[in-house]
Amino acid sequence: MEGIFDAIFGNFLVVLAIIGGIVGFLKDKSKNDSDRDHNKPNRVPKPTATPSGGNYQSQHQSPPVQTYMNTQTMEEQQEEQMQQLAERMNADRVQRADNRQHDAIIGSTLKKRSSFDAHNKMKMKKQVKRNLTGKGLTDGIIMAEVLGPPRAVKPYKSVIESRRS
């Protein structure tokens, strides 16, 4: 008997395995107990009728009374919605008019903008005329050679392919 205990306690891994098994078994047992507690619904006793029949009163059902409810027809509802929408649109229009600048201010900004556009057009015309001279054309040709053709015309080829050919 002493030899068995010496063999068991002599090997540390066997002791750890036994302790781990015991701990795992106890964990599973406590987990199952807690699951059972959670799975049980709280039972509330239901009241039952007393058979003594003390104060039993017969209930008479009254016939259903039809009440006039203020129901609107579909046309009336649509009409109200259209009125609400019209009010919202008018409110938006008034708000935009309030946010808009005064007419005199608007007119002066339009004049400034049109004079600015005319000035830009004049600059562009001068630049085009200047580039249509001999020097402008040669500069354009040189830039076209530097930039090269677009990739759509000459798709990308790897360096290795270009070395082979």
C-alpha positions as CSV (number, residue, x, y, z in Angstrom):
1,M,0.0,0.0,0.0
2,E,2.9,2.3,0.9
3,G,4.4,1.6,-2.5
4,I,1.4,2.7,-4.3
5,F,1.3,6.1,-2.5
6,D,5.0,6.6,-3.1
7,A,4.5,5.9,-6.8
8,I,1.5,8.3,-7.1
9,F,3.0,11.1,-5.0
10,G,6.5,10.5,-6.6
11,N,5.2,11.5,-10.0
12,F,4.1,15.2,-9.9
13,L,2.1,15.0,-13.1
14,V,-0.1,12.3,-11.8
15,V,-0.9,14.4,-8.7
16,L,-1.7,17.4,-10.9
17,A,-4.0,15.3,-13.1
18,I,-5.9,14.0,-10.1
19,I,-6.3,17.5,-8.6
20,G,-7.4,18.9,-12.0
21,G,-10.0,16.2,-12.4
22,I,-11.5,16.8,-9.0
23,V,-11.7,20.6,-9.5
24,G,-13.3,20.1,-13.0
25,F,-15.8,17.7,-11.6
26,L,-16.8,20.1,-8.8
27,K,-17.0,23.0,-11.3
28,D,-19.4,21.1,-13.5
29,K,-21.5,20.1,-10.6
30,S,-21.8,23.7,-9.3
31,K,-22.5,24.9,-12.9
32,N,-25.3,22.3,-13.3
33,D,-26.8,23.3,-10.0
34,S,-26.9,27.0,-10.9
35,D,-28.4,26.2,-14.4
36,R,-31.2,24.3,-12.7
37,D,-31.9,27.3,-10.5
38,H,-32.1,29.6,-13.5
39,N,-34.2,27.2,-15.5
40,K,-36.9,26.9,-12.8
41,P,-39.6,29.5,-13.5
42,N,-41.1,31.4,-10.5
43,R,-44.3,29.7,-9.9
44,V,-47.0,32.0,-8.6
45,P,-50.0,30.3,-7.1
46,K,-53.1,30.9,-9.2
47,P,-56.3,32.0,-7.3
48,T,-59.1,29.4,-7.5
49,A,-62.8,30.0,-7.3
50,T,-64.4,29.0,-4.0
51,P,-67.0,26.3,-4.2
52,S,-69.0,27.9,-1.3
53,G,-71.0,30.0,-3.8
54,G,-71.5,32.8,-1.3
55,N,-72.1,36.1,-3.2
56,Y,-72.7,35.0,-6.7
57,Q,-74.4,37.6,-8.9
58,S,-75.5,36.9,-12.4
59,Q,-74.0,39.1,-14.9
60,H,-76.2,40.4,-17.6
61,Q,-74.5,41.3,-20.9
62,S,-75.8,44.5,-22.3
63,P,-76.2,44.6,-26.0
64,P,-73.3,46.4,-27.7
65,V,-74.0,50.1,-28.0
66,Q,-73.0,51.6,-31.3
67,T,-71.3,54.9,-30.7
68,Y,-70.7,57.5,-33.4
69,M,-67.0,57.9,-33.7
70,N,-65.7,61.0,-35.4
71,T,-64.1,59.2,-38.3
72,Q,-62.8,61.0,-41.3
73,T,-63.1,59.8,-44.8
74,M,-60.0,59.3,-46.9
75,E,-60.8,62.4,-48.9
76,E,-60.9,64.6,-45.8
77,Q,-57.6,63.2,-44.6
78,Q,-56.0,63.9,-47.9
79,E,-57.4,67.4,-48.0
80,E,-56.0,68.1,-44.5
81,Q,-52.6,66.7,-45.6
82,M,-52.6,68.9,-48.7
83,Q,-53.3,72.0,-46.6
84,Q,-50.5,71.1,-44.2
85,L,-48.1,70.7,-47.1
86,A,-49.2,74.0,-48.6
87,E,-48.6,75.7,-45.3
88,R,-45.1,74.2,-45.0
89,M,-44.3,75.3,-48.6
90,N,-45.4,78.8,-47.9
91,A,-43.4,78.9,-44.7
92,D,-40.3,77.7,-46.6
93,R,-40.9,80.4,-49.3
94,V,-41.2,83.1,-46.7
95,Q,-38.1,81.9,-44.9
96,R,-36.1,81.9,-48.1
97,A,-37.3,85.4,-49.0
98,D,-36.2,86.6,-45.5
99,N,-32.8,85.0,-45.9
100,R,-32.3,86.5,-49.4
101,Q,-30.4,89.7,-49.8
102,H,-31.9,93.0,-50.8
103,D,-32.5,93.4,-54.6
104,A,-30.1,96.4,-54.8
105,I,-27.3,94.2,-53.3
106,I,-28.1,91.3,-55.6
107,G,-28.0,93.6,-58.7
108,S,-24.6,95.0,-57.8
109,T,-23.1,91.6,-57.2
110,L,-24.3,90.4,-60.6
111,K,-22.7,93.3,-62.3
112,K,-19.4,92.6,-60.5
113,R,-19.6,89.0,-61.5
114,S,-20.3,89.7,-65.2
115,S,-17.4,92.2,-65.4
116,F,-15.1,89.6,-63.7
117,D,-16.2,87.0,-66.3
118,A,-15.6,89.4,-69.2
119,H,-12.1,90.1,-67.8
120,N,-11.3,86.4,-67.6
121,K,-12.5,85.9,-71.2
122,M,-10.3,88.6,-72.4
123,K,-7.3,87.0,-70.7
124,M,-8.0,83.6,-72.3
125,K,-8.3,85.2,-75.8
126,K,-5.0,87.0,-75.4
127,Q,-3.3,83.7,-74.2
128,V,-4.7,81.7,-77.1
129,K,-3.6,84.4,-79.6
130,R,-0.1,84.4,-78.1
131,N,0.2,80.6,-78.2
132,L,-0.8,80.5,-81.9
133,T,2.4,82.3,-82.9
134,G,5.4,80.3,-84.1
135,K,7.0,80.2,-80.6
136,G,3.8,79.1,-79.0
137,L,3.4,76.2,-81.4
138,T,7.0,75.0,-80.9
139,D,6.5,75.1,-77.1
140,G,3.3,73.1,-77.5
141,I,5.1,70.4,-79.7
142,I,8.0,70.2,-77.2
143,M,5.6,69.7,-74.3
144,A,3.7,67.0,-76.2
145,E,6.9,65.1,-76.8
146,V,7.9,65.5,-73.1
147,L,4.6,64.3,-71.8
148,G,4.2,61.5,-74.3
149,P,1.1,59.8,-75.6
150,P,-1.7,59.0,-73.2
151,R,-1.8,55.6,-71.7
152,A,-5.0,54.8,-73.7
153,V,-3.0,55.0,-76.9
154,K,0.1,53.3,-75.6
155,P,-0.8,51.0,-72.7
156,Y,1.7,50.4,-69.9
157,K,4.3,47.8,-70.6
158,S,6.7,46.4,-68.1
159,V,10.4,47.3,-68.3
160,I,11.3,43.6,-68.8
161,E,9.1,43.5,-72.0
162,S,10.7,46.7,-73.4
163,R,14.2,45.3,-72.8
164,R,13.4,42.0,-74.7
165,S,12.3,43.8,-77.8
